[in-house]
Amino acid sequence: MSLNKNLIAQRFAKAGQSYSEHAIVQKQICQNLAGLLKQFCPSTMSRVFEIGCGSGNLTRLITASFQIEKLILNDLYADVQQHFNHQENLKWLIGDIETLEFPQQLDMIVSGSALQWMQDLPRLLERCNGALVDQGWLCFSTFGSQNLMEIKELTGQGLSYWSVENWNSALTQASFEILHLSESETQLYFDSPKAVLQHLKATGVTATAQHRWTKQALQQFYQDYDRFKYADGYSLTYHPIYCIARRVK
């Protein structure tokens, strides 16, 4: 599936103010990833690069837990900078990371819930390897195939996600040693299918939406969503994948 990165940037920019309040699962994922970083990685690092920093959920967790000399933050659009206080050691690299030149001599590359937007992951992993120092760290969370499966099933729209097996193979191919690779599933429950769509809009996750929401299509969607109605409400599935890897050459 071809992704319109400008459209993705616009949708996330629009959701910028509501993201922190509504991205409940993404916040929990950042906390889980930060816990893994503390478990595996050294507490002091010279140069760290974060891909897709968004409103800074992961950034704040890693700056609280690690001593970082220089932190370089990337995102698609410049508006994300409003979520951060001015810090002397904070540098910005705004734009599509697949077309930008990577910073070099990095101790760590970290990313929370962003790599699923990449078009050429093998190439990205290759570039990560080239940008890291020997034994440098690549640590991230992303999503697996069951992510937002309710939406994909009802609209036919959604990202193509890599499985844990895909990641294992690609990381090994790109000369990374995998220290941790895991996945989990979690469901959020909503009062109505409309509330599900509002949640997705508020978190910018509809950035891939090619779906034409006519009045009729919307009514059909609401009706069809009944198959995902449970005692707790209408479900929406998240399928996070976590990885801690280290460059071996």
LUMFIBA-215192 format. One record per atom (N, C-alpha, C): residue in one letter; y, z, x. Coordinates in steps of 0.1 Angstrom, whole numbers, plus 5000, padded with zeros to 4 digits. Layout:
N
AYZX;...
END
This chain:
249
M498850005008;M500050005000;M501250005009;S502249915006;S503449905014;S504450005009;L505050085017;L505950185013;L507450145016;N508250165006;N509750135008;N510350265013;K510550275026;K511050395032;K512450435028;N513250325025;N514650355019;N514550425006;L513650374997;L513450434984;L512950584986;I512050604995;I511450734997;I512650825002;A513450785011;A514650865015;A515550895004;Q515850804995;Q516750824984;Q516150924974;R514850914971;R514251014962;R514151154968;F513851164980;F513851294986;F515251354988;A516251264991;A517651314991;A518051364978;K517751294967;K518051334954;K517451464950;A516251494955;A515451614952;A515851724962;G516751694971;G517051794982;G517451934977;Q518251944966;Q518652074962;Q517552144954;S516752074947;S515652134938;S514352154946;Y514252094958;Y512952094965;Y512552234968;S513452314974;S513052454979;S512552534967;E513152524956;E512752604944;E511452564938;H511152434938;H509952384931;H508752354940;A508952334953;A507852304962;A507052424966;I506452484956;I505652604957;I504552584967;V503752484964;V502552454972;V502952414986;Q503952334988;Q504452295001;Q504852415010;K505452515003;K505852635010;K504652715015;Q503652725006;Q502452795010;Q501752725021;I501752585021;I501052505031;I501852535045;C503152535044;C503952565057;C503552705062;Q503352805054;Q502952935058;Q501552935064;N500652865058;N499352845063;N499352785077;L500152675078;L500152605091;L500852695102;A501852765098;A502552855108;A501552955113;G500653005104;G499653105107;G498753045118;L498352925116;L497452855125;L498152835139;L499452805138;L500152785151;L500152915159;K500453025152;K500453155159;K499053185165;Q498053145158;Q496653175162;Q496253095175;F496752975176;F496252885186;F497252855198;C498552855195;C499552805204;C500252905212;P500752875224;P501552975231;P502853005224;S503353125226;S504553175219;S505853115225;T505853065237;T507053005243;T506852865246;M507852785242;M507752635245;M509052585248;S509052485257;S510352425261;S510852325251;R510052215248;R510552115239;R509552095227;V510152105215;V509252095203;V509951985194;F509151905188;F509651795180;F508951805166;E509751815155;E509251825142;E509451695134;I508451635129;I508451505122;I508551545107;G509651495100;G509751515086;G510051665082;C511251715087;C511551855086;C511951895072;G512451795064;G512851825050;G513851935049;S513752025040;S514652135039;S514452255048;G513452235057;G513352335068;G512352455066;N511452435056;N510552545053;N509752585066;L509152475072;L508352495084;L509252535096;T510352465097;T511252485108;T511652635110;R511952695098;R512352835099;R511152935103;L509952895098;L508852975102;L508552965117;I508652845123;I508352835137;I509452895146;T510652875141;T511752935150;T511753095149;A511153145138;A511053295138;A509853345146;S508853255148;S507653305155;S507553265170;F508253155173;F508153105187;F509553105194;Q509453115207;Q510653095215;Q510652955220;I511652875214;I511752735217;I513052705224;E512952645235;E514252605243;E515052495236;K514252395232;K514952275225;K514052235214;L514652235202;L513952185190;L514652065185;I513851955184;I514351825179;I513751805165;L514651775155;L514151765141;L514351615137;N513351565130;N513451435124;N513251435109;D514051345102;D513751315088;D514351185086;L513951125074;L514450995070;L515950985068;Y516551085063;Y517951075059;Y518751195064;A520051165067;A520851265073;A521251385065;D521151375051;D521451485042;D520651615045;V519551595051;V518751725053;V519451825062;Q520451775070;Q521151865079;Q521851975072;Q522151955059;Q522952055052;Q522052185050;H520752175051;H519852285049;H519752375062;F520452335072;F520252415085;F521652465090;N521552585095;N522752645102;N522852575116;H524052565120;H524252505134;H523652595144;Q522752535152;Q522152605163;Q522252525176;E522552595186;E522852525199;E521552445203;N520352495201;N519152435206;N518552335196;L519352295186;L518852205175;L519352065178;K518451965179;K518951825181;K518351745169;W518951635166;W518551555154;W518151415158;L517051365152;L516651225153;L516451175139;I517451115133;I517351075119;I516850935118;G515950905108;G515450775106;G513950775105;D513350655103;D511950635101;D511250655115;I510450755116;I509850785129;I508950675134;E508450585125;E507650475129;E508450365136;T509750375135;T510550265142;T511450325153;L511550465153;L512450525163;L511750545176;E512450565186;E511850595199;E511650745200;F510450785203;F510050925204;F510750995215;P511151125213;P511551205225;P510351225234;Q510551255247;Q509451255257;Q509351395262;Q508251415270;Q507951545277;Q507951665267;L507251645256;L507251745245;L506051845247;D506351965245;D505252065245;D504452065232;M505152035221;M504552035208;M505151935199;I504351865191;I504851785179;I504251855167;V505051885157;V504651955145;V505151885133;S504351885122;S504751825110;S504151885098;G504951915088;G504451975075;G504551885064;S503451835058;S503351755046;S504251625047;A504151555058;A504951435060;A504151315064;L503051335071;L502351225078;L501651125068;Q501451175055;Q500951085045;Q501850965041;W503150975046;W504050865043;W504050765054;M503250775064;M503150685075;M502350565072;Q502750445077;Q502050315074;Q500950295084;D501250335097;D500350305108;D500050435115;L499050515110;L498750645116;L498150625130;P497250535132;P496650525146;P497750495156;R498750415153;R499850385162;R500650515164;L500950585153;L501750705154;L501050805163;L499750825162;L498950915170;L499050875185;E498950745187;E499050695201;E500350735207;R501450715199;R502850745204;R503050895206;C502350975197;C502451125199;C501751165212;N500651105215;N499951135228;N500851095240;G501550985239;G502350935250;G503651025252;A504051095241;A505251175242;A505051315246;L503751365245;L503451495249;L503151515263;V503351635268;V502951675282;V501451695282;D500851705294;D499451725295;D499151855288;Q498051855279;Q497751975271;Q498752015261;G499651915258;G500651935247;G499951945233;W500652005224;W500052025211;W500551935200;L499551885191;L499951815179;L499351895167;C500251945159;C499852035149;C500551995135;F499751985125;F500351925113;F499551965100;S500151955089;S499451955076;S499751825070;T498851775062;T499051645054;T498251665042;F497951555035;F497151565022;F495951475022;G494951515015;G493651435014;G493551365000;S492451304998;S492251204987;S492351254973;Q492151384971;Q492251444958;Q493651484954;N494651464964;N496051504961;N496651434949;L497151504940;L497751444928;L496851354921;M495551384921;M494551294915;M494751264900;E495351364893;E495651344879;E496551224877;I497651224885;I498651114884;I498050984888;K497250974898;K496650854903;K495650794892;E494850894886;E493950844876;E494650794864;L495750844860;L496350804848;L497350684850;T497950674862;T498950564864;T498450454873;G497450484881;G496950394892;G497850394904;Q498850484904;Q499850494915;Q499550614924;G499750594937;G499650704946;G499350654960;L499450744969;L499250704984;L497850694987;S497550624998;S496150615003;S496050725014;Y495250825011;Y495150935020;Y493950925029;W494050975042;W492950985051;W492151105047;S490851095049;S489951215048;S489951295061;V489351405061;V489151485073;V488351405083;E487351335079;E486551245088;E487351145094;N488251075087;N489250985092;N490051045103;W490551165100;W491451235110;W490651265123;N489451315121;N488651355132;N488451235141;S488051125135;S487751005143;S489050955150;A490150945143;A491450885148;A491950975159;L491951105157;L492451195167;L491651185180;T490351185179;T489451175191;T489751035198;Q489850935190;Q490150795195;Q491550795203;A492450875198;A493850885204;A493850985216;S492751035220;S492651135231;S493151265228;F492851325217;F493251455213;F491951545212;E492051665216;E490951765214;E491251835202;I490351845192;I490651915179;I490152055180;L491152145178;L490752285178;L490552345164;H491252285155;H491052325141;H491352205132;L490452185122;L490652075112;L489952125099;S490852145089;S490252205077;S490952145065;E490352165053;E491052115040;E490752215029;S491652215019;S491452305008;S492052234995;E491752284984;E492352234972;E492952344964;T494052314958;T494752414949;T495352344937;Q495352414926;Q495952354913;Q497152434909;L498152364905;L499252424897;L498952394883;Y499452484874;Y499352464859;Y500652464852;F500852364843;F502152354836;F501952354821;D503052384814;D503052394800;D502852264793;S503252154799;S503152024793;S503051914804;P502551794800;P502651684809;P504051644814;K505051664805;K506451644808;K506851734820;A506451864819;A506751954830;A506151914843;V504951854843;V504251804855;V505251694861;L505651604853;L506551494859;L507851554864;Q508451654857;Q509651714861;Q509451784875;H508251854877;H507951914889;H507851814901;L507251704898;L507151594908;L508451534912;K509351514902;K510651464904;K511451564913;A511351694909;A512151794916;A511751814931;T510451774934;T510051784948;T510051654955;G510551544949;G510651414955;G509351344957;V508251394952;V506951344954;V506751214947;T507651174937;T507551054930;T508050934938;A508250954951;A508850854960;A508050724960;T506750734957;T506050604957;T506050534944;A506650604934;A506450554920;A506950414917;Q505950324915;Q506250184911;Q506050174896;H505650294890;H505250294876;H506550274867;R506350184857;R507450164848;R507350254836;W508250354835;W508150454825;W508950414813;T508350324805;T508850284792;T508550404783;K509250404771;K508950514762;K507550514757;Q506950394755;Q505550384751;Q504650434762;A504950394775;A504050434786;A504150584788;L505250644786;L505450784787;L504650864777;Q504650814764;Q503950874754;Q502450864756;Q501950754761;Q500550734765;Q500150824776;F501050844786;F500750934797;F500551074792;Y501451114783;Y501451254778;Y500151274770;Q499751174763;Q498551184755;Q497251184764;D497251094774;D496051084783;D495951214791;Y497051284794;Y497051404803;Y496251514796;D495951504783;D495151604777;D493751634783;R493251524790;R491951544797;R492051644808;F493251674813;F493451774824;F494051904818;K493851924806;K494352054800;K493252164800;Y493652274806;Y492752384807;Y493352514801;A492652624802;A493152744796;A494452784802;D494652754815;D495952794822;D497052694819;G496752574814;G497752474812;G497252344817;Y498252254819;Y497952114824;Y497952124840;S496852074845;S496652094860;S497251984868;L497652014880;L498051914890;L497451964904;T496751874910;T495951914922;T496651874935;Y496651974944;Y497051944958;Y495851964967;H495851884977;H494651874986;H495151875001;P495651995006;P496151995019;P495051985030;I495451925041;I494551915053;I495451975065;Y494752055073;Y495452125084;Y494752085097;C495652065107;C495052025120;C495852085132;I495152145141;I495652185154;I494852105165;A495652025172;A494951945183;A495751945196;R495151915206;R495751915220;R495451785227;R496451745234;R496351615242;R495451645254;V494451555256;V493551575267;V493751475278;K494651375276;K494951285287;K496251215285;
END
